[in-house]
Amino acid sequence: MNIEKGRNWGSLAPLPADGVIVKDNKELLKKITDCKRDGIDLPVFGLLGGDLWRTLGGRNDEERLYGESATTLDVDLGCALLDGKIHWFCAHMLIGSLLKGNKIFISNVAHYGKTNPTPKAHPGDGKFDMLQIELSTIQTFKAIKRVSTGTHIPHPGIKYRRIKSEQFSFTKKINIQIDGQKVGKFSNISFRIENEALRVVI
């Protein structure tokens, strides 16, 4: 059951002995992908970095993960089908170029590095925050300057929606970035949320 207004989220519980500590988006995504492809249950992850960690207000303190003040949370996971191949994402997926042309940003978290493109996003609410961005190059650079503070929206060139799933088809293959990493070019893209599929400790 996803987080609801007025309901406490998470519990005070430390990282178990078989938990896995990760320090950034890339490390977390690789371990999740390896487990998923091998059909292995996901371990509990102790977060020490990355965009999910930043959104959850994590601290860079490994000892805390094993202490009484550690918080355990069940968060959502993104699942994308890109030209027939499954990929997963913990934080976000970008369809298109970061700086040029129209783009679509799907996020499970508020942060993208040091920026804050989807300030209302919550990784435990069962929905993605999606931005469909149609801006000129000049407008894009102006918006980027405001992304760090989350004040780039509302904007007439940015359509904001909250969704559980969506699909897109393009006549030409388009760049895809998952959790900050380029994964290739694809034309048929669909994605959905896996509710509370990931357990983490901060």
N, C-alpha and C positions, 0 to 999 in steps of 0.2 A: 504494500500500500504506500503510495507516494505521499510526500509531505502535504499537509493541509493547513490552512490558516488556523491558528490557535493550538496546533498540536506540536509537542516537542519533537525535535528531530535528533536522532542519534542517542548514544548512551555512553556513559563513562566506562570504558573498557580498554585495556591495553592491547598492543599487538601480540598475537599468540606466538608461541615459540617457532612455529613453522611459517610465520608471516614473512613477506618479502618487502624489503625496503627499496624504494626507487627515488631518484633525485631529479628527474626531469620528464618532460612529455615523451621523449624518444624512448627512454628506458621503460616507462610504464607501458607504452603502446606495444613495444616489442614483446614484452613478457605476456601481455594479454593475447596478442596475435599468435604467439607460439603455443600457448595453452589451448586456444580455440581451435587452431588447425590440428593439434594433436588429440583433441577430444578430452582434454584434462580439465578438471574443475579449477576455476580461478582461485588462487590463494587470497588471503587478506593482505592488502598492500599498505605498508607504512609510507606515508608521503613526506618527502623532505624537499620537494621542489616541483616546478611545473605549473601549468595554468589551472589545473584542478586544485592543486595545493594552495595556490594563491587565492583563488576564489573562496575556498573554505576557511581562509584565515590561518593556514598552517604556520608552524614555526620551524626554524632550522635547528632543531634540537632532537637528536636521535634518542637520547636517554629518556626524553619525555614520552616517546612512543610506547615505552615499556612501563611507564609509571601510572599512578592512580588518576592523574589528571588527563590522561590520553582519552580522546573521544573517537568512538567507532561510528561510522556512518555508512548507510547503504545508498549508493548513488546510481544514477542512470548511465547507460552505455549506448553509444551510437553504433548502428550497424548499417553499412552502405553496400549496395550492389552496383559495381562499376563495370559495365559491359560484361555482366555475367559472373564476375568474381567478387566474393565477399571480402569486405574490409571492415575493421572496427575503428571507432574513435572515441576517446575519453573526453576530449575537450571541444574540438571544433573541426569543421570541414569547410574549405574555401573552394568554390567553383569559379574559375577564371583567374585572371592575373591580379595580384595585390594592388598594383599601381595603375594599370591601364585597362580601359574598357569596362563594360558591364560585368558585374560579378554577383555571386550569391554566397552569403556567409551564414552557415548553420552552426549554432553554438549551444553547447550544454553547460557552458561556464560564462562568467562575466569577463574574464581576462584573456587577452592574446598578448603574451609577453608583458611588457610594461603598459600596454594600452588597455582600454576598457570599452570594447566595441558593443557589447551587449550587457549593459549594467544591470538589467533586471533579470538576467538569466539565473536559474537556480538548478544545480545538478541533481536535485532530488524531487523535482515537481512533475516528472513524467512528460515533459514537453521540451522541445527545442525552441530557442529564439532564432528567428531567421530574418536576415536583412537582404533584400533584393535591391541592389545598388545600381542606379543608372546616372552616372555623373561624368562630366567631361574631365579630362586630365587635370585641368586647373582646379575644378571643383573638388576632385579627389584629394589633391594635396591640401586644400583648405580644410576638408573634412578630417584628414589624417591629423592635422594639428590639434583638432578638438577631441580626437578619439581617446587621448590619454585621460581626459576628465569625464568622458561619457556624455559630452554635450553636443555631439554630432547629430543626435536625433532628439526631436523630430526634424525632418528635412524633406522637402517636396521630392527630392530625387532618391530618397531611401524609403522603401516600403518595408514596414516591420510587421511580422506575424509570429504567433506562437502556435506550433504545430507538433503533432506526434509522428507524422510521416509525410513524404512528398516524393514526386518523381519528375524528372526532366529529360527531354530528348533534344539533342542538338544536331544540326546538319553537319557540322564539323566537330572533330574531337576537341575538347577543351581541357585546359590544365586543371588538375585537382591537387589540392594540398590537404593532408590530414594531420591534425595535431602539429601543425607547423612544418611538416615534411612533404616534399613533392613526391607524388606517387605515380604520375604519368598523365596521359591525355585520354579522355573517354568521351563517348557521345551519349550513352544511355546510363542515366544515373538515378538511382532510387535509394531512399534511406528511411530508417525507422528507429524508434527508440526502444531499447530493452530496459524495462522498468526495474530499477534497483538491482541491476545485474552485477554490480561491483561493490565490494565492501572495502572500505579504506579506514585508516587510522591517522589522525592528525594530533 
